């Protein structure tokens, strides 16, 4: 296993591989950001939250960046702030299983938007 030294800490290669989980993700539509006449996508299904690791005494945070396409399907997921302990994979799976009502322009046309979801997991 390859190890990386970053700031005095060792990160295993398996943790680093979660940063780019879907290679060469491209959509055939423009990707916008919510605001300026673009609504935010709305979650239609319940988000299954990952649970903190057993025996952990620390708060874990995982941040996932993804696109919601014009059909409300999450695509191009990547972990931008990993936590490890398998929580990163659980967070990606929670987003993958979610269904959104797509974002819309002011005229009602559905559009693809870039989103970020944070998971804060505390053992208490």
N, C-alpha and C positions, 0 to 999 in steps of 0.2 A: 504494500500500500504506500503510495506517495504521500509524504507529509509536507506541509507548507508552514514556514515560520512567519507569523505576522504579529508584530508587536509583542514578541516574547511568548506567544501562545502557539500551540500546534493545532492545525486544522487538518483533518483527514480528507483525502481526495473525495470520498463519498459525500461529504458535506458540500464541497465546492461544486460538485456536479449538479446540485439542485438549482444553481443559479440560472441555468439555461436548460429548462426541462423540455422545451418544445423547439427543435431546431428550425431555423429559417421560417419563422412564422410571418406570413404575408396575407393580407386580405385584399380582395378586389374592390374595396370601397375606401373612401377617405376616412381617417381616424381623427375624431374631434375630441374636445374636452368639454365637460359640462359647463354651462354658463354662457352668457351672451346669446340668449335665445335657444340654447340647447338644454333640454331637461336631463336630469340624471336618470339612469336606469333604476327600476324598482325591483326589489327582490320579490319573486312570486312564490318560491318554495322556502320552507324553513331551512336555515343554514345549520348544518350539523357541525357543532363546534368540537375541535379536538380537545382531549383532556390532557392535563399536565401529567408528566411522568410520575409514576408511583415513587414515593419516598423523597421527592424533590422538595427542597426548602426555599426555592427561589421562584421569582416571577419570571415567566418566559414570554417573550414577544416574538411573533413571526409577522412579517409584512409581505403580502403577496401583491404583485402588480399584474394586471391582466387587461384584456380588451373584452368588451361586451359588444358582439356584432349586432347588425340591424335586425336579427331574429331573436335576440335576447340570450344567445348562447355564449358562455365565457370561453375565450380562446387566448392563446399566447401567454399562458401563465408562467410566472417566474417568481421565485423567492428573492426579494431584495434585502431582507434582514433575517437571516437564518437563526434558528435557536438550537437546532440539533435534537437529539433524543427521539427522533422519529416524528416530532411535532410538525416539522416542515412538510413532510409527506402527507400527514393528516390534514394540514391546512390546505394544501393543493387539492386533495381529494374533496374537501368540503366545498371549495369554489367550483370544481369541475362538476359536481352533482347539483349545483344550484341552477335555477332557472330565473331569468330576469325579464321584466317588461322592458323592451329596448328604449333607449333614449330617443327623443324626437326633436326635430326642428320646430320652430314656431308654427309652421304650416302643417305640422302633423306627420311629416316624412320621417320614418325611422332611420337612425344613423348609428354608426359604430363609435364607441367612446372608450377612452383609456380610464381605468379605475385602479384604486388601491384599497386593499382591505387589511386591517391590522387585527391580529388576535393577541390578546393579553391573557395569559393563563397563570392563575395564582393557585398555589396548593391549598389555600385555606378558604 
